[in-house]
Amino acid sequence: MPKLVRANSTAPMTSQTPSKTPVLSTMPPKERTEYVKTEIFRLEALLQPSDPEFVFNLIGGLANALGVEAPDHKRIAMFYVPELQKFPPDILERASDEVFRSWEYNNFPRVAHFCSHADEMLSERQILLSETRKWLGPNVTTQKQGSASTRKLSGPKRISDCLPKSIKVD
């Protein structure tokens, strides 16, 4: 994804993959609008939540990599999946990598450990989407029914939101 640079700004809006940087203020208005709409749709697609099966596989793979026993399926389904599927798959993978690099214990990491890494990445992506939307005038819209722009973006606001709630287990 190219970086988006405002003409009067010293701080560019960053992205994960550096490439040729277009200066949006020098583009013709129609071309700029189409470019920004395309970027918004792309960013919205990158904010889609993970599939529960993806979360199960990620937890199993991380447990194998750490050499610890994974939580049982019931615990994963009750605690890990509902909280972690809120994050996009690529963010969860990067958070899992961070947990793998920093984990020092003989047990499996708690949900909050994943969330502490993933929440920051999700916030950065949501800010980038918000900043990209500012390039469109108030009369231009990219909203499609059912798109991420018409729904509240998911993701925990605080680490405490990721902590398991007391749930009665049979």
Sequence and secondary structure as in RCSB ss.txt:
>XXXX:A:sequence
MPKLVRANSTAPMTSQTPSKTPVLSTMPPKERTEYVKTEIFRLEALLQPSDPEFVFNLIGGLANALGVEAPDHKR
IAMFYVPELQKFPPDILERASDEVFRSWEYNNFPRVAHFCSHADEMLSERQILLSETRKWLGPNVTTQKQGSAST
RKLSGPKRISDCLPKSIKVD
>XXXX:A:secstr
   BB TT SS B  SS     BGGGS HHHHHHHHHHHHHHHHHTT    HHHHHHHHHHHHHHHTS    HHH
IIIIIHHHHTTS HHHHHHHHHHHHHH  SSS   HHHHHHHHHHHHHHHHHHHHHHHTTS TT     TTSGGG
S   S SSGGGTS       
